[in-house]
C-alpha cells in the first residue's frame, strides 16, 4: 500500500453520435469522506453511481464530482398540433355561412403558425441505456484517475514527511549530546539552588535538602522525553512505509511530538537546549502541515 494525499483532480471526456459529456472530480483534505455530486436533471441513477463508487476508492477527503452534457446532433421531426388544427376547422365551419369565401385548403391550414411544430425525435431505450453505460464506464475511469493523482501527491508528501522525521531525529540526538555534555553545569545549578534553600529556610534538614536536590535533578532530566521522541520517529516511519489510510494516526503522533518538544523546552537548563527545543517545535509543526493532507 502507498501513501495517498487527499488532494487531487481528474477529468474524463466521452461521447456518442448524439451527445458529448465531461466528468470532473476535485478532492481536498477533510476530516472524513464527504462526496458532493452535480449531474443534469433526470440523471439520478448516475448520481447514485457516484455515491456508491467513491467510498470504494477513497476513505477521506471532500470530493466534488460533476457531469456536464451537450447535444451534438438533434434528430428533429415535424408534428401536427392537433388541438390548434381542430380549432381552425371548427372556426371555418362556424363562419362559412357568414363569410363568402372558398373553404380553406389543407396546405393553408398547415401554413398557420403553430399548426406544424418541429420536435426532437424520441430516442429508443436501447440507445439511452448504451449511453448511460458509457457514462458509468467513464465515471469509473475518472475515479481511478483521481486516485492516481492522489497517490502521486502522496508520494511527494511521503518524501517531505521523511525529511522532517530525519530532522526531528537529528535534533533529538543533538539534545541528547547537549544534555550529556553539561553535567557540571547541572551540578552547579543544583548547588546554587540548595544554597538558596538554606538561606531562605533556616534549620532545613539534610533529608529535606536531599529531597529537593532529587526533585531538581528529576525536573532537569530529559532522557525520557528523548527516548519517546525516538520511539515516535520509529512509529511514524513504520506508518509511512506501510501506507494506506494513515493520516489520522500520523496526526496523533504529531501531537505527541509536540508534547515532548514542549516538555523539553520547559526542562531546558541552558540556552543551547532551549534552542534545540524550539527547532524541534518548528519542525514538528512543518510535519503536521504535511500530515494534514495525507489520507
MIDREN-965799 format. One record per residue (C-alpha): residue number from 1; residue in three letters; y, z, x. Coordinates in steps of 0.02 Angstrom, whole numbers. Example, Ala and Ser with C-alpha at 12.3 -4.5 7.8 and 13.67 -1.06 7.14 Angstrom:
   num   residu    north       up     east
     1      ALA     -225      390      615
     2      SER      -53      357      684
//
This chain:
   num   residu    north       up     east
     1      UNK        0        0        0
     2      UNK      177      -36       56
     3      UNK      345       48       32
     4      UNK      446      -35     -106
     5      UNK      630      -23     -146
     6      UNK      696       -4     -322
     7      UNK      824     -141     -288
     8      UNK      780     -324     -316
     9      UNK      822     -487     -404
    10      UNK      717     -633     -464
    11      UNK      748     -795     -559
    12      UNK      623     -915     -637
    13      UNK      658    -1082     -722
    14      UNK      546    -1183     -837
    15      UNK      549    -1312     -975
    16      UNK      465    -1448    -1076
    17      UNK      519    -1606    -1166
    18      UNK      622    -1512    -1296
    19      UNK      686    -1354    -1210
    20      UNK      727    -1276    -1041
    21      UNK      730    -1090    -1007
    22      UNK      783     -970     -870
    23      UNK      712     -796     -841
    24      UNK      811     -672     -736
    25      UNK      766     -496     -681
    26      UNK      876     -368     -594
    27      UNK      820     -198     -532
    28      UNK      919      -49     -466
    29      UNK      871      129     -425
    30      UNK      841      258     -561
    31      UNK      755      424     -589
    32      UNK      617      345     -694
    33      UNK      571      175     -765
    34      UNK      696      101     -888
    35      UNK      666      -78     -948
    36      UNK      802     -171    -1041
    37      UNK      767     -340    -1119
    38      UNK      879     -478    -1190
    39      UNK      796     -629    -1271
    40      UNK      858     -756    -1401
    41      UNK      840     -713    -1584
    42      UNK      667     -746    -1655
    43      UNK      576     -718    -1490
    44      UNK      523     -538    -1519
    45      UNK      348     -570    -1451
    46      UNK      422     -614    -1281
    47      UNK      518     -450    -1280
    48      UNK      354     -360    -1312
    49      UNK      275     -454    -1167
    50      UNK      414     -395    -1050
    51      UNK      397     -214    -1103
    52      UNK      209     -215    -1085
    53      UNK      201     -306     -918
    54      UNK      346     -225     -821
    55      UNK      267      -50     -810
    56      UNK      111     -128     -734
    57      UNK      206     -188     -581
    58      UNK      348      -61     -565
    59      UNK      343      128     -581
    60      UNK      527      171     -555
    61      UNK      696       87     -571
    62      UNK      817       22     -701
    63      UNK      756     -155     -738
    64      UNK      851     -284     -840
    65      UNK      760     -442     -896
    66      UNK      847     -585     -987
    67      UNK      794     -753    -1056
    68      UNK      912     -898    -1095
    69      UNK      853    -1056    -1184
    70      UNK      934    -1228    -1204
    71      UNK      875    -1380    -1301
    72      UNK      860    -1541    -1201
    73      UNK      808    -1657    -1341
    74      UNK      839    -1642    -1528
    75      UNK      721    -1737    -1642
    76      UNK      826    -1773    -1796
    77      UNK      783    -1845    -1966
    78      UNK      878    -1893    -2124
    79      UNK      857    -1784    -2277
    80      UNK      924    -1807    -2454
    81      UNK     1020    -1663    -2529
    82      UNK      929    -1668    -2695
    83      UNK     1043    -1543    -2778
    84      UNK     1201    -1643    -2743
    85      UNK     1117    -1808    -2792
    86      UNK     1059    -1734    -2958
    87      UNK     1237    -1676    -2994
    88      UNK     1306    -1851    -2961
    89      UNK     1177    -1930    -3076
    90      UNK     1218    -1809    -3215
    91      UNK     1404    -1843    -3197
    92      UNK     1383    -2032    -3206
    93      UNK     1283    -2013    -3366
    94      UNK     1412    -1897    -3443
    95      UNK     1557    -2014    -3400
    96      UNK     1482    -2184    -3439
    97      UNK     1546    -2178    -3621
    98      UNK     1720    -2126    -3564
    99      UNK     1744    -2242    -3417
   100      UNK     1724    -2429    -3425
   101      UNK     1634    -2459    -3261
   102      UNK     1472    -2525    -3193
   103      UNK     1337    -2394    -3165
   104      UNK     1329    -2331    -2986
   105      UNK     1203    -2408    -2868
   106      UNK     1087    -2304    -2760
   107      UNK     1171    -2357    -2599
   108      UNK     1337    -2299    -2671
   109      UNK     1266    -2130    -2715
   110      UNK     1188    -2108    -2543
   111      UNK     1355    -2152    -2463
   112      UNK     1438    -2000    -2542
   113      UNK     1470    -1869    -2408
   114      UNK     1341    -1731    -2411
   115      UNK     1204    -1825    -2504
   116      UNK     1121    -1882    -2343
   117      UNK     1101    -1744    -2212
   118      UNK     1041    -1753    -2033
   119      UNK      922    -1608    -1997
   120      UNK      813    -1562    -1850
   121      UNK      635    -1617    -1868
   122      UNK      519    -1467    -1883
   123      UNK      403    -1436    -1737
   124      UNK      218    -1408    -1761
   125      UNK      140    -1239    -1723
   126      UNK       37    -1304    -1577
   127      UNK      192    -1361    -1482
   128      UNK      278    -1194    -1513
   129      UNK      126    -1096    -1452
   130      UNK      112    -1202    -1296
   131      UNK      295    -1172    -1255
   132      UNK      279     -985    -1283
   133      UNK      127     -979    -1168
   134      UNK      226    -1069    -1034
   135      UNK      368     -945    -1054
   136      UNK      247     -799    -1037
   137      UNK      173     -876     -880
   138      UNK      348     -894     -806
   139      UNK      383     -713     -855
   140      UNK      234     -652     -754
   141      UNK      291     -759     -608
   142      UNK      464     -682     -624
   143      UNK      395     -505     -617
   144      UNK      287     -549     -466
   145      UNK      440     -617     -377
   146      UNK      538     -460     -421
   147      UNK      401     -354     -343
   148      UNK      405     -462     -186
   149      UNK      593     -438     -174
   150      UNK      574     -250     -193
   151      UNK      439     -247      -59
   152      UNK      548     -346       63
   153      UNK      690     -222       35
   154      UNK      564      -81       51
   155      UNK      512     -141      224
   156      UNK      692     -128      282
   157      UNK      706       47      206
   158      UNK      544       96      294
   159      UNK      615       45      462
   160      UNK      780      137      433
   161      UNK      689      293      375
   162      UNK      580      291      531
   163      UNK      735      282      641
   164      UNK      812      432      551
   165      UNK      649      531      567
   166      UNK      643      491      753
   167      UNK      821      557      770
   168      UNK      776      716      674
   169      UNK      626      742      789
   170      UNK      736      716      943
   171      UNK      868      839      882
   172      UNK      733      966      839
   173      UNK      665      957     1016
   174      UNK      841      969     1086
   175      UNK      871     1126      982
   176      UNK      707     1200     1045
   177      UNK      757     1171     1227
   178      UNK      932     1238     1195
   179      UNK      866     1398     1118
   180      UNK      735     1422     1254
   181      UNK      856     1394     1396
   182      UNK      977     1532     1345
   183      UNK      878     1694     1333
   184      UNK     1003     1783     1444
   185      UNK     1145     1737     1326
   186      UNK     1048     1810     1181
   187      UNK     1011     1972     1276
   188      UNK     1195     1989     1323
   189      UNK     1244     1964     1141
   190      UNK     1121     2099     1089
   191      UNK     1190     2219     1222
   192      UNK     1366     2196     1156
   193      UNK     1315     2220      975
   194      UNK     1215     2375     1017
   195      UNK     1364     2444     1114
   196      UNK     1474     2414      961
   197      UNK     1350     2507      852
   198      UNK     1352     2657      970
   199      UNK     1542     2661      971
   200      UNK     1560     2649      783
   201      UNK     1419     2765      734
   202      UNK     1400     2921      841
   203      UNK     1233     3004      851
   204      UNK     1137     2844      817
   205      UNK      954     2872      862
   206      UNK      860     2764      985
   207      UNK      739     2717      846
   208      UNK      881     2652      740
   209      UNK      951     2558      889
   210      UNK      782     2476      917
   211      UNK      776     2427      734
   212      UNK      949     2349      741
   213      UNK      906     2257      902
   214      UNK      746     2189      824
   215      UNK      843     2134      670
   216      UNK      972     2043      776
   217      UNK      835     1960      877
   218      UNK      742     1901      721
   219      UNK      902     1830      647
   220      UNK      932     1729      804
   221      UNK      752     1666      815
   222      UNK      743     1484      757
   223      UNK      563     1446      805
   224      UNK      501     1446      626
   225      UNK      638     1328      570
   226      UNK      599     1209      713
   227      UNK      412     1213      676
   228      UNK      446     1174      493
   229      UNK      559     1030      542
   230      UNK      418      958      647
   231      UNK      298      978      501
   232      UNK      418      892      381
   233      UNK      438      745      501
   234      UNK      249      726      510
   235      UNK      233      735      320
   236      UNK      371      605      294
   237      UNK      291      485      416
   238      UNK      122      503      330
   239      UNK      204      462      163
   240      UNK      289      308      234
   241      UNK      127      248      314
   242      UNK       32      275      152
   243      UNK      160      181       46
   244      UNK      157      174     -144
   245      UNK      271      271     -260
   246      UNK      331      399     -133
   247      UNK      518      408     -171
   248      UNK      515      574     -264
   249      UNK      411      661     -129
   250      UNK      523      595        9
   251      UNK      675      657      -86
   252      UNK      596      830      -95
   253      UNK      564      827       93
   254      UNK      747      783      121
   255      UNK      794      941       28
   256      UNK      678     1040      142
   257      UNK      751      956      296
   258      UNK      925     1006      239
   259      UNK      871     1184      205
   260      UNK      804     1205      382
   261      UNK      959     1124      458
   262      UNK     1072     1244      361
   263      UNK      970     1394      420
   264      UNK      977     1332      599
   265      UNK     1167     1320      589
   266      UNK     1181     1496      518
   267      UNK     1071     1566      658
   268      UNK     1155     1470      799
   269      UNK     1212     1585      937
   270      UNK     1316     1459     1032
   271      UNK     1419     1303     1010
   272      UNK     1284     1186     1078
   273      UNK     1156     1241      948
   274      UNK     1286     1229      810
   275      UNK     1324     1051      863
   276      UNK     1140     1007      855
   277      UNK     1125     1085      683
   278      UNK     1273      985      617
   279      UNK     1199      824      689
   280      UNK     1037      866      601
   281      UNK     1126      887      435
   282      UNK     1214      720      457
   283      UNK     1051      629      500
   284      UNK      961      709      352
   285      UNK     1099      651      235
   286      UNK     1083      473      303
   287      UNK      895      482      275
   288      UNK      920      545       98
   289      UNK     1036      399       57
   290      UNK      897      277      104
   291      UNK      762      377       15
   292      UNK      860      367     -149
   293      UNK      818      181     -156
   294      UNK      631      198     -124
   295      UNK      517      180     -275
//
